[in-house]
């Protein structure tokens, strides 16, 4: 039985959420990662540092990372600067 949700590799980038890494001072000279994008199918793409190996040994009991998943870290200021994401 398949998983209830699968990422669509054909989805395109629709719009950036919040401000770019360059605007926020999270990159030195080019608008490179990190970034948050809404895809044209409504899903989201997060571009950041892959720290899966660093976090795997200390995940909470109810958290798992499968072989095709990664733990991606982005700066707090980037998520907070995205007004399109509700803040809890």
ZAKOLTOR-111708 format. One record per residue: residue number from 1; residue in one letter; x, y, z of N, C-alpha, C in turn. Coordinates in Angstrom, 2 decimals, always signed. Layout:
// residues N
 seq type     n.X     n.Y     n.Z    ca.X    ca.Y    ca.Z     c.X     c.Y     c.Z
 NUM    A       X       Y       Z       X       Y       Z       X       Y       Z
...
// end
This chain:
// residues 88
 seq type     n.X     n.Y     n.Z    ca.X    ca.Y    ca.Z     c.X     c.Y     c.Z
   1    X   +0.85   -1.19   +0.00   +0.00   +0.00   +0.00   +0.88   +1.24   +0.00
   2    X   +0.58   +2.20   -0.85   +1.35   +3.43   -0.95   +1.08   +4.38   +0.21
   3    X   +1.93   +5.37   +0.32   +1.74   +6.39   +1.35   +0.61   +7.33   +0.93
   4    X   -0.09   +7.92   +1.91   -1.20   +8.82   +1.57   -0.76  +10.06   +0.80
   5    X   +0.48  +10.50   +0.99   +0.98  +11.68   +0.28   +2.32  +11.35   -0.34
   6    X   +2.53  +11.78   -1.55   +3.82  +11.65   -2.23   +4.17  +13.00   -2.84
   7    X   +5.43  +13.34   -2.79   +5.90  +14.57   -3.44   +5.82  +14.39   -4.95
   8    X   +5.38  +15.43   -5.63   +5.26  +15.40   -7.09   +6.51  +16.01   -7.69
   9    X   +7.38  +15.21   -8.30   +8.62  +15.74   -8.87   +8.40  +16.63  -10.10
  10    X   +7.17  +16.68  -10.60   +6.86  +17.52  -11.77   +6.35  +18.90  -11.38
  11    X   +6.07  +19.13  -10.08   +5.55  +20.43   -9.64   +6.60  +21.51   -9.87
  12    X   +6.13  +22.69  -10.26   +7.03  +23.81  -10.53   +7.03  +24.82   -9.39
  13    X   +8.08  +25.62   -9.34   +8.18  +26.70   -8.35   +7.23  +27.82   -8.74
  14    X   +6.34  +28.20   -7.82   +5.35  +29.23   -8.11   +5.73  +30.58   -7.52
  15    X   +6.03  +30.61   -6.20   +6.38  +31.89   -5.58   +7.21  +31.67   -4.32
  16    X   +8.11  +32.60   -4.09   +8.90  +32.58   -2.86   +8.02  +33.04   -1.71
  17    X   +8.18  +32.42   -0.56   +7.50  +32.87   +0.65   +8.47  +33.70   +1.45
  18    X   +8.02  +34.85   +1.87   +8.89  +35.73   +2.66   +9.94  +36.41   +1.80
  19    X  +11.07  +36.68   +2.42  +12.14  +37.40   +1.73  +13.28  +36.46   +1.38
  20    X  +14.09  +36.86   +0.43  +15.20  +36.02   -0.02  +16.31  +35.97   +1.03
  21    X  +17.17  +34.98   +0.90  +18.32  +34.84   +1.79  +19.22  +36.06   +1.72
  22    X  +19.34  +36.65   +0.54  +20.16  +37.85   +0.36  +19.57  +39.03   +1.14
  23    X  +18.26  +39.23   +1.04  +17.59  +40.32   +1.78  +17.72  +40.16   +3.29
  24    X  +17.71  +38.93   +3.77  +17.76  +38.66   +5.21  +19.18  +38.57   +5.77
  25    X  +20.18  +38.66   +4.90  +21.56  +38.56   +5.36  +22.01  +37.14   +5.65
  26    X  +21.31  +36.14   +5.08  +21.66  +34.74   +5.30  +22.59  +34.18   +4.23
  27    X  +23.03  +35.03   +3.32  +24.01  +34.64   +2.31  +24.90  +35.85   +2.06
  28    X  +26.10  +35.62   +1.58  +27.07  +36.71   +1.42  +26.92  +37.51   +0.14
  29    X  +26.89  +36.84   -1.00  +26.97  +37.62   -2.23  +26.00  +37.19   -3.32
  30    X  +25.33  +36.08   -3.16  +24.39  +35.64   -4.19  +23.11  +35.17   -3.53
  31    X  +22.02  +35.23   -4.27  +20.74  +34.79   -3.69  +20.65  +33.26   -3.66
  32    X  +21.56  +32.62   -2.94  +21.56  +31.16   -2.85  +20.73  +30.71   -1.67
  33    X  +20.81  +29.45   -1.35  +19.98  +28.93   -0.27  +20.30  +29.63   +1.03
  34    X  +19.49  +29.58   +2.01  +18.23  +28.85   +2.11  +17.07  +29.60   +1.46
  35    X  +15.95  +28.89   +1.31  +14.78  +29.50   +0.69  +13.54  +28.68   +0.99
  36    X  +12.38  +29.31   +0.86  +11.08  +28.64   +1.02  +10.23  +29.00   -0.19
  37    X   +9.69  +27.99   -0.87   +8.89  +28.23   -2.06   +7.58  +27.46   -2.02
  38    X   +6.52  +28.10   -2.48   +5.27  +27.40   -2.72   +5.34  +26.83   -4.14
  39    X   +4.93  +25.59   -4.29   +4.94  +24.96   -5.61   +3.58  +25.14   -6.28
  40    X   +3.54  +24.94   -7.58   +2.29  +25.17   -8.30   +1.19  +24.15   -7.98
  41    X   +1.52  +23.11   -7.22   +0.49  +22.16   -6.79   +0.05  +22.40   -5.35
  42    X   +0.56  +23.48   -4.72   +0.20  +23.82   -3.35   +1.15  +23.29   -2.29
  43    X   +2.05  +22.40   -2.64   +3.05  +21.92   -1.70   +4.14  +22.97   -1.53
  44    X   +5.07  +22.73   -0.60   +6.14  +23.69   -0.33   +7.50  +23.02   -0.47
  45    X   +8.45  +23.77   -0.95   +9.84  +23.32   -1.05  +10.68  +24.17   -0.11
  46    X  +11.47  +23.50   +0.73  +12.36  +24.18   +1.66  +13.78  +23.85   +1.24
  47    X  +14.56  +24.88   +0.99  +15.96  +24.71   +0.61  +16.80  +25.15   +1.80
  48    X  +17.61  +24.25   +2.30  +18.42  +24.56   +3.47  +19.57  +23.58   +3.62
  49    X  +20.14  +23.53   +4.80  +21.25  +22.63   +5.07  +20.72  +21.25   +5.45
  50    X  +21.25  +20.22   +4.83  +20.87  +18.84   +5.14  +21.63  +18.41   +6.39
  51    X  +20.91  +18.32   +7.52  +21.51  +17.89   +8.79  +20.91  +16.58   +9.27
  52    X  +20.43  +15.78   +8.33  +19.81  +14.51   +8.67  +20.72  +13.64   +9.54
  53    X  +21.96  +13.49   +9.15  +22.89  +12.64   +9.90  +23.08  +13.18  +11.32
  54    X  +23.19  +14.47  +11.46  +23.40  +15.08  +12.78  +22.23  +14.88  +13.73
  55    X  +21.02  +14.84  +13.19  +19.82  +14.75  +14.03  +19.27  +13.33  +14.18
  56    X  +19.64  +12.41  +13.31  +19.02  +11.09  +13.31  +19.09  +10.37  +14.65
  57    X  +20.18  +10.45  +15.37  +20.33   +9.75  +16.63  +19.58  +10.37  +17.79
  58    X  +18.98  +11.52  +17.59  +18.29  +12.19  +18.70  +16.89  +12.70  +18.34
  59    X  +16.21  +11.97  +17.49  +14.85  +12.32  +17.11  +13.88  +12.01  +18.24
  60    X  +12.82  +12.79  +18.41  +11.79  +12.44  +19.38  +11.20  +11.06  +19.04
  61    X  +10.62  +10.41  +20.03  +10.11   +9.05  +19.85   +9.11   +8.90  +18.72
  62    X   +8.30   +9.92  +18.48   +7.27   +9.81  +17.45   +7.69  +10.40  +16.10
  63    X   +9.00  +10.57  +15.89   +9.51  +11.13  +14.64  +10.41  +10.10  +13.96
  64    X  +10.23   +9.97  +12.65  +11.12   +9.09  +11.88  +11.45   +9.77  +10.56
  65    X  +12.57   +9.39  +10.00  +13.02   +9.91   +8.71  +13.32   +8.70   +7.83
  66    X  +12.53   +8.55   +6.75  +12.73   +7.41   +5.88  +13.90   +7.66   +4.92
  67    X  +14.26   +6.64   +4.18  +15.43   +6.71   +3.29  +15.30   +7.82   +2.25
  68    X  +14.07   +8.18   +1.86  +13.90   +9.22   +0.85  +13.54  +10.58   +1.45
  69    X  +13.78  +10.76   +2.74  +13.51  +12.03   +3.41  +14.80  +12.60   +4.02
  70    X  +14.81  +13.91   +4.25  +15.94  +14.59   +4.86  +15.44  +15.61   +5.87
  71    X  +16.23  +15.85   +6.89  +15.95  +16.93   +7.84  +16.69  +18.15   +7.31
  72    X  +15.93  +19.17   +6.94  +16.50  +20.38   +6.35  +16.32  +21.53   +7.33
  73    X  +17.39  +22.24   +7.60  +17.38  +23.34   +8.55  +17.47  +24.67   +7.79
  74    X  +16.61  +25.61   +8.21  +16.66  +26.97   +7.67  +16.75  +27.94   +8.85
  75    X  +17.23  +29.15   +8.62  +17.31  +30.13   +9.71  +15.92  +30.56  +10.19
  76    X  +15.83  +30.79  +11.48  +14.56  +31.24  +12.08  +14.06  +32.52  +11.41
  77    X  +14.97  +33.47  +11.15  +14.51  +34.75  +10.59  +13.84  +34.57   +9.22
  78    X  +14.20  +33.52   +8.50  +13.59  +33.28   +7.20  +12.14  +32.82   +7.34
  79    X  +11.87  +31.93   +8.27  +10.50  +31.47   +8.47   +9.63  +32.57   +9.07
  80    X  +10.16  +33.30  +10.03   +9.41  +34.38  +10.66   +9.10  +35.51   +9.67
  81    X   +9.97  +35.70   +8.68   +9.78  +36.77   +7.70   +8.79  +36.40   +6.61
  82    X   +8.22  +35.22   +6.67   +7.26  +34.78   +5.64   +5.83  +34.99   +6.16
  83    X   +5.23  +36.14   +5.87   +3.88  +36.41   +6.37   +2.83  +35.46   +5.81
  84    X   +3.17  +34.76   +4.74   +2.23  +33.82   +4.14   +2.04  +32.57   +5.02
  85    X   +2.96  +32.36   +5.98   +2.88  +31.21   +6.87   +2.29  +31.68   +8.19
  86    X   +1.17  +31.08   +8.63   +0.59  +31.50   +9.92   +1.57  +31.25  +11.06
  87    X   +1.68  +32.20  +11.97   +2.57  +32.08  +13.11   +1.79  +31.60  +14.31
  88    X   +2.27  +30.55  +14.93   +1.59  +30.01  +16.11   +2.24  +30.54  +17.37
// end
